[in-house]
Amino acid sequence: MIEKLQHKFALSREGAVDMVKACISVTVTNIVLMASAGILYLLISDMLGEGLRTERIPVYVIGGVSVLILIYVTNFIQYNATFLSTYKESGVRRTVLAERLRKLPLSFFGKKDLSDLTTTIMSDCAMIETASSHWIPELIGALISTAIVGVSMFFFFDWRMVLASFWVIPASFLLIWLSANAQKKAVRKNNGVKMELSDGIQECLESVRDLRANNAQDRYMSGLETKIRNVEKHALFTELKLAVFVNSAAIVLKLGIATTALVGGALFASGEITLLTFFMFLMLVSRLYDPMNITLQNFAAIIATDVQCERLDEVLSHDIQTGAEQMTNDGYDIEFDHVSFSYSDDTAVLKDVSFTAKQGEVTALIGPSGGGKTTVSRLAARFWDVTGGTIKLGGMDISGVDPETLFSAYSIVFQDVTLFNQSVMENIRIGRKDATDEEIINAAKLANCDEFVSKLPDGYNTLIGENGSELSGGERQRISIARAFLKDAPIILLDEATASLDVDNETKVQAALSRLIKDKTVMVIAHRMRTVAGADKIVVLSDGVVAEQGTPDELLQKNGIFAQMARLQTEGQNWSIA
């Protein structure tokens, strides 16, 4: 049962145990509250019978005080079991979710966009928190306590009155349960249009410069307005559908008052029940149906949260990349041995790729766009796992090594640099979190950062804005290289590190890279032939296969793809504006 609760509501084991405790505490609290009605019934029964005797007064007083104490104690326990435990579990859930995301392969993130994952972490977790603290314990507690009371009354009172009073409860819950699929479908559709709107807003904010440059603001905002209207329309439709089922169930529930009055009146008229029993059942249904109506709403809300639970469970149940936490490599040669890879089952990106990037050499990956260059570099660092063949690092199969352990051997400089709204110092420290300020400054100097950092208002302590918005492209790229210097890993992966830079910045970045790659295993992705002219080995990738490999001079003599690319680039460099 605990494991089912874990998957059903995306809980930890402790959270599932706490949910069971919460349901039990709510049940006990409800039964204690109903005990007060039992004491009142006995008191009135005595008063209408032989009269209230003096020696029985202390019994009722002690019973009443005991019930009050029990109400206080059980409510205190219920509060701790439902609210405090739920908020603790909510923190655990977000932490576990973040840890899970950290260990998932990048193939998972390729199928999810940023707004979808943000919604899962924030909104879905908040929804389940509300369900765990308010809806689920109250629902389970109400059902169990009502069932206990109903069974008890069945044995101690007239069974016909019990049936007349309680038949509507399972009938109303059945009505909502039968609507579960329709509710989930509406919630999924509502979530879908919300995701579309969130994506549209995010895209608008990220591309506002291009929209203005092309006078496309009005057209884009018109589409965004349509998405907003869709969210409004589907939200109203979802609420309407929920209201139809809940209100219908509430109407069925109210029929219990009529059946209780009719059956009770008939039995009282025939002398089969007393006036007190008739009155007690009328009081019971008037007291029972109002909170049961709230329970029906909770039941419908819990059904709706299934969608959020499924989204969270998708993340928490997804396979993660695992492996040994100790590396057994002998050197840092990277060997691709008949490697195949596809992002989906039907589209092969790499087919039977074999080559070796040797330690102390620069291996350049070139070829037409879409040929598989970036995929090869990502596979080399186990961002994804291969679907066929093996990749070895110093003779060690990297698929058997924990990715975080493996990353300790890699420094990666991407074309698109990610910076944080922190100081220059802290952005470089990402390369090695325990680095001293002196080590960071030394790495910055090796990457030619000191030149522009010295001109900033607070030097290395200057905040550089969101994603380095206060810096130029070349300056951002040099901070990325400084991280690699600071990490000082034996393997360097360079992905078009100078492709978008001007000549001046490109020269400075190339000078920094020349110092960085010395005596290391280097794989570089490049389109410019002058970038790879000094490479020790060139691997030409085309349509997912190794079309050519060798030194630059050897490939030029073959007069193949590499030679053709070199000629075309030379022609492009000679182009001028007419």
ZAMARGU-4260 file (C-alpha; in steps of 0.2 Angstrom, whole numbers, plus 5000, padded with zeros to 4 digits):
<rodrens>
0) 5000/5000/5000 | 5014/5012/5004 | 5022/5009/4987 | 5006/5012/4978 | 5004/5029/4988
5) 5021/5034/4983 | 5018/5032/4965 | 5000/5038/4966 | 5004/5054/4974 | 5023/5056/4970
10) 5028/5054/4989 | 5043/5048/4998 | 5041/5033/5008 | 5041/5043/5024 | 5028/5055/5016
15) 5017/5040/5011 | 5018/5033/5029 | 5013/5051/5036 | 4998/5051/5024 | 4992/5035/5032
20) 4995/5042/5049 | 4985/5058/5044 | 4970/5048/5037 | 4970/5038/5054 | 4971/5054/5064
25) 4956/5062/5054 | 4946/5046/5057 | 4949/5046/5075 | 4945/5065/5076 | 4928/5063/5067
30) 4923/5048/5078 | 4927/5058/5094 | 4917/5072/5088 | 4902/5060/5085 | 4905/5053/5102
35) 4898/5070/5109 | 4882/5066/5100 | 4881/5049/5108 | 4883/5056/5125 | 4869/5069/5121
40) 4858/5055/5115 | 4860/5045/5132 | 4857/5061/5142 | 4840/5065/5133 | 4835/5046/5134
45) 4837/5046/5153 | 4828/5063/5154 | 4813/5056/5144 | 4813/5040/5153 | 4815/5038/5172
50) 4822/5056/5173 | 4840/5061/5176 | 4846/5053/5192 | 4858/5062/5203 | 4871/5048/5204
55) 4872/5049/5185 | 4876/5067/5183 | 4895/5065/5187 | 4895/5051/5173 | 4889/5063/5160
60) 4900/5077/5167 | 4916/5066/5166 | 4910/5060/5149 | 4908/5077/5142 | 4924/5084/5149
65) 4933/5068/5143 | 4926/5071/5125 | 4932/5089/5126 | 4949/5084/5130 | 4949/5070/5117
70) 4943/5083/5104 | 4958/5095/5109 | 4971/5081/5108 | 4965/5073/5092 | 4964/5089/5083
75) 4982/5093/5089 | 4988/5076/5083 | 4978/5079/5066 | 4986/5096/5063 | 5003/5089/5065
80) 4999/5074/5055 | 4991/5083/5040 | 4998/5100/5039 | 5016/5100/5047 | 5020/5083/5039
85) 5013/5088/5022 | 5024/5104/5022 | 5039/5094/5027 | 5035/5081/5013 | 5033/5096/5001
90) 5051/5101/5004 | 5057/5084/5002 | 5047/5081/4986 | 5055/5097/4978 | 5072/5092/4984
95) 5070/5074/4977 | 5063/5081/4961 | 5078/5093/4959 | 5090/5078/4962 | 5081/5067/4950
100) 5082/5081/4936 | 5101/5082/4940 | 5103/5064/4936 | 5092/5062/4921 | 5100/5060/4904
105) 5099/5075/4893 | 5088/5065/4881 | 5074/5068/4894 | 5076/5087/4893 | 5075/5086/4874
110) 5057/5081/4875 | 5052/5094/4888 | 5052/5113/4887 | 5057/5125/4901 | 5039/5130/4905
115) 5033/5112/4907 | 5047/5108/4919 | 5045/5124/4929 | 5026/5120/4930 | 5030/5103/4937
120) 5042/5109/4950 | 5031/5124/4956 | 5013/5122/4952 | 5011/5103/4952 | 5020/5102/4968
125) 5009/5115/4976 | 4993/5107/4970 | 4999/5090/4978 | 5004/5099/4994 | 4986/5106/4995
130) 4979/5089/4991 | 4990/5080/5004 | 4986/5093/5018 | 4967/5096/5015 | 4959/5085/5003
135) 4965/5067/5005 | 4966/5065/5024 | 4949/5073/5025 | 4941/5062/5012 | 4948/5046/5019
140) 4945/5050/5037 | 4927/5055/5033 | 4923/5039/5023 | 4931/5028/5036 | 4922/5037/5051
145) 4906/5037/5042 | 4907/5019/5038 | 4911/5015/5056 | 4896/5025/5063 | 4885/5018/5050
150) 4889/5000/5054 | 4888/5003/5073 | 4870/5011/5071 | 4865/4996/5060 | 4868/4985/5075
155) 4861/4996/5089 | 4847/5005/5080 | 4834/5001/5067 | 4843/4995/5051 | 4829/5002/5040
160) 4833/5020/5046 | 4852/5017/5043 | 4849/5012/5025 | 4837/5027/5023 | 4850/5039/5029
165) 4866/5032/5022 | 4861/5025/5004 | 4864/5042/4996 | 4883/5043/5002 | 4889/5028/4991
170) 4877/5034/4977 | 4884/5052/4976 | 4902/5046/4977 | 4899/5033/4963 | 4892/5048/4952
175) 4908/5057/4954 | 4919/5042/4952 | 4910/5038/4935 | 4915/5056/4929 | 4934/5053/4933
180) 4939/5051/4915 | 4929/5066/4909 | 4937/5077/4923 | 4955/5071/4919 | 4952/5074/4900
185) 4947/5092/4904 | 4961/5095/4916 | 4974/5088/4903 | 4967/5100/4890 | 4967/5114/4902
190) 4985/5111/4906 | 4989/5110/4888 | 4983/5127/4883 | 4991/5134/4899 | 5008/5127/4893
195) 5005/5135/4876 | 5002/5152/4884 | 5017/5150/4895 | 5028/5145/4880 | 5021/5160/4870
200) 5025/5173/4884 | 5042/5166/4886 | 5045/5166/4867 | 5039/5184/4866 | 5051/5190/4880
205) 5066/5181/4872 | 5062/5187/4855 | 5056/5205/4858 | 5071/5212/4849 | 5068/5202/4833
210) 5049/5205/4834 | 5052/5224/4834 | 5065/5223/4821 | 5053/5215/4809 | 5038/5225/4814
215) 5029/5209/4819 | 5024/5214/4837 | 5005/5216/4832 | 5004/5199/4823 | 5013/5190/4837
220) 5002/5198/4851 | 4987/5194/4841 | 4992/5176/4842 | 4996/5178/4861 | 4979/5185/4863
225) 4971/5170/4856 | 4981/5159/4868 | 4975/5169/4883 | 4957/5167/4877 | 4959/5149/4875
230) 4966/5147/4893 | 4951/5157/4899 | 4938/5147/4889 | 4945/5130/4894 | 4947/5136/4913
235) 4928/5140/4912 | 4924/5124/4904 | 4934/5113/4916 | 4926/5122/4931 | 4908/5120/4923
240) 4911/5101/4920 | 4917/5099/4938 | 4902/5109/4945 | 4890/5098/4935 | 4896/5082/4943
245) 4899/5089/4960 | 4882/5098/4961 | 4873/5083/4954 | 4881/5072/4968 | 4876/5085/4981
250) 4858/5084/4975 | 4858/5065/4977 | 4865/5068/4994 | 4851/5079/4999 | 4838/5066/4994
255) 4844/5057/5010 | 4835/5070/5021 | 4818/5065/5012 | 4821/5047/5013 | 4825/5048/5031
260) 4810/5058/5035 | 4798/5047/5025 | 4805/5030/5032 | 4806/5037/5050 | 4789/5045/5049
265) 4781/5028/5043 | 4791/5018/5057 | 4786/5030/5071 | 4768/5031/5066 | 4768/5012/5066
270) 4777/5012/5083 | 4792/5003/5077 | 4804/5017/5083 | 4803/5030/5097 | 4802/5048/5094
275) 4820/5050/5101 | 4827/5038/5088 | 4817/5047/5074 | 4824/5064/5081 | 4841/5057/5082
280) 4842/5051/5064 | 4835/5068/5058 | 4848/5077/5068 | 4861/5065/5061 | 4858/5068/5043
285) 4857/5087/5045 | 4874/5086/5053 | 4881/5073/5042 | 4877/5079/5024 | 4884/5097/5025
290) 4902/5091/5029 | 4899/5076/5017 | 4896/5088/5003 | 4913/5096/5006 | 4920/5079/5005
295) 4912/5076/4988 | 4921/5092/4982 | 4937/5085/4989 | 4935/5069/4980 | 4932/5078/4964
300) 4948/5088/4967 | 4958/5073/4971 | 4953/5065/4954 | 4959/5081/4945 | 4976/5080/4954
305) 4979/5063/4946 | 4986/5073/4931 | 4998/5083/4941 | 5003/5066/4950 | 5006/5058/4933
310) 5017/5072/4928 | 5028/5071/4944 | 5029/5052/4943 | 5035/5054/4925 | 5050/5063/4932
315) 5053/5053/4947 | 5051/5036/4939 | 5061/5040/4923 | 5077/5030/4921 | 5093/5039/4927
320) 5111/5037/4922 | 5120/5027/4934 | 5137/5020/4936 | 5153/5017/4946 | 5159/5032/4956
325) 5178/5027/4953 | 5186/5029/4936 | 5197/5015/4930 | 5204/5023/4914 | 5222/5021/4908
330) 5225/5038/4900 | 5213/5049/4891 | 5211/5043/4873 | 5193/5043/4868 | 5188/5029/4857
335) 5172/5027/4847 | 5169/5009/4842 | 5155/5006/4830 | 5144/5019/4838 | 5126/5021/4833
340) 5114/5033/4841 | 5096/5040/4838 | 5086/5053/4848 | 5070/5043/4844 | 5067/5025/4838
345) 5065/5029/4820 | 5078/5042/4816 | 5096/5037/4816 | 5108/5051/4819 | 5124/5041/4820
350) 5128/5025/4811 | 5143/5014/4814 | 5155/5028/4819 | 5172/5023/4823 | 5188/5034/4827
355) 5200/5038/4841 | 5204/5055/4848 | 5221/5053/4856 | 5228/5061/4872 | 5239/5076/4868
360) 5232/5078/4851 | 5218/5090/4843 | 5204/5080/4834 | 5193/5091/4824 | 5175/5086/4820
365) 5169/5094/4804 | 5156/5091/4790 | 5139/5098/4784 | 5126/5104/4796 | 5116/5090/4803
370) 5130/5077/4800 | 5132/5073/4819 | 5146/5083/4825 | 5138/5090/4840 | 5130/5073/4844
375) 5147/5065/4844 | 5154/5078/4857 | 5139/5075/4868 | 5140/5057/4868 | 5159/5058/4872
380) 5154/5066/4888 | 5139/5054/4891 | 5126/5068/4890 | 5117/5054/4881 | 5120/5035/4881
385) 5123/5027/4864 | 5111/5015/4856 | 5124/5004/4849 | 5143/5001/4850 | 5154/5008/4864
390) 5163/5024/4869 | 5179/5021/4879 | 5190/5033/4889 | 5207/5026/4891 | 5200/5009/4888
395) 5186/5011/4901 | 5168/5010/4894 | 5160/5027/4899 | 5142/5019/4900 | 5148/5011/4917
400) 5153/5027/4925 | 5142/5039/4935 | 5140/5055/4924 | 5145/5067/4937 | 5161/5056/4941
405) 5165/5056/4922 | 5162/5075/4920 | 5177/5078/4932 | 5188/5073/4917 | 5180/5085/4905
410) 5180/5104/4902 | 5167/5110/4889 | 5167/5127/4881 | 5150/5129/4871 | 5146/5141/4858
415) 5132/5148/4868 | 5138/5152/4885 | 5127/5152/4901 | 5131/5165/4914 | 5122/5169/4930
420) 5117/5185/4937 | 5132/5185/4949 | 5149/5193/4950 | 5162/5188/4937 | 5172/5179/4951
425) 5157/5168/4956 | 5153/5164/4937 | 5171/5158/4935 | 5171/5149/4951 | 5158/5137/4943
430) 5173/5128/4936 | 5179/5123/4953 | 5168/5128/4968 | 5182/5126/4981 | 5194/5137/4971
435) 5202/5152/4980 | 5201/5170/4973 | 5219/5170/4968 | 5216/5154/4958 | 5201/5162/4949
440) 5210/5178/4945 | 5225/5167/4938 | 5213/5157/4927 | 5204/5174/4921 | 5221/5180/4916
445) 5225/5165/4906 | 5209/5167/4897 | 5212/5185/4893 | 5198/5191/4905 | 5208/5203/4915
450) 5209/5215/4901 | 5190/5219/4902 | 5187/5214/4920 | 5199/5228/4926 | 5187/5241/4917
455) 5172/5235/4926 | 5165/5246/4941 | 5169/5233/4954 | 5181/5223/4945 | 5179/5204/4948
460) 5165/5208/4960 | 5154/5216/4947 | 5137/5209/4944 | 5136/5205/4926 | 5117/5204/4924
465) 5105/5190/4918 | 5115/5178/4907 | 5129/5191/4906 | 5119/5204/4898 | 5132/5217/4904
470) 5145/5209/4894 | 5149/5207/4875 | 5149/5190/4866 | 5168/5189/4867 | 5169/5193/4885
475) 5156/5180/4889 | 5166/5167/4879 | 5182/5171/4888 | 5173/5169/4905 | 5168/5152/4899
480) 5186/5148/4894 | 5192/5154/4912 | 5180/5141/4919 | 5189/5128/4909 | 5206/5134/4915
485) 5201/5134/4933 | 5194/5116/4931 | 5210/5110/4922 | 5202/5094/4916 | 5212/5082/4905
490) 5199/5082/4891 | 5193/5098/4882 | 5178/5099/4871 | 5176/5114/4861 | 5159/5117/4852
495) 5161/5131/4839 | 5169/5142/4853 | 5174/5156/4841 | 5160/5155/4828 | 5150/5171/4833
500) 5165/5182/4837 | 5172/5197/4828 | 5190/5196/4822 | 5198/5205/4837 | 5189/5194/4850
505) 5192/5178/4840 | 5210/5181/4840 | 5210/5184/4859 | 5199/5168/4862 | 5210/5158/4851
510) 5226/5163/4860 | 5217/5158/4877 | 5212/5142/4869 | 5229/5138/4863 | 5235/5139/4881
515) 5221/5129/4888 | 5222/5114/4876 | 5241/5111/4879 | 5245/5092/4882 | 5226/5087/4884
520) 5214/5077/4874 | 5205/5089/4863 | 5189/5087/4852 | 5184/5103/4843 | 5169/5106/4832
525) 5172/5119/4819 | 5166/5126/4802 | 5180/5137/4798 | 5194/5128/4790 | 5207/5140/4797
530) 5202/5135/4815 | 5206/5116/4811 | 5221/5119/4800 | 5233/5115/4814 | 5223/5100/4820
535) 5232/5083/4822 | 5217/5074/4815 | 5201/5078/4806 | 5185/5067/4807 | 5173/5072/4793
540) 5155/5067/4798 | 5142/5067/4785 | 5124/5060/4786 | 5129/5051/4803 | 5144/5042/4797
545) 5163/5045/4796 | 5165/5050/4778 | 5184/5054/4780 | 5197/5055/4793 | 5216/5059/4793
550) 5227/5074/4794 | 5223/5090/4785 | 5236/5087/4772 | 5230/5069/4769 | 5212/5074/4767
555) 5216/5089/4755 | 5226/5076/4744 | 5210/5064/4744 | 5200/5078/4736 | 5185/5073/4745
560) 5172/5082/4757 | 5186/5091/4767 | 5194/5097/4751 | 5178/5103/4744 | 5173/5112/4760
565) 5190/5121/4760 | 5188/5127/4742 | 5171/5134/4746 | 5176/5143/4761 | 5191/5151/4752
570) 5179/5157/4738 | 5168/5164/4752 | 5182/5173/4760 | 5185/5181/4743 | 5167/5187/4742
575) 5164/5206/4742 | 5150/5218/4741 | 5147/5223/4723
</rodrens>
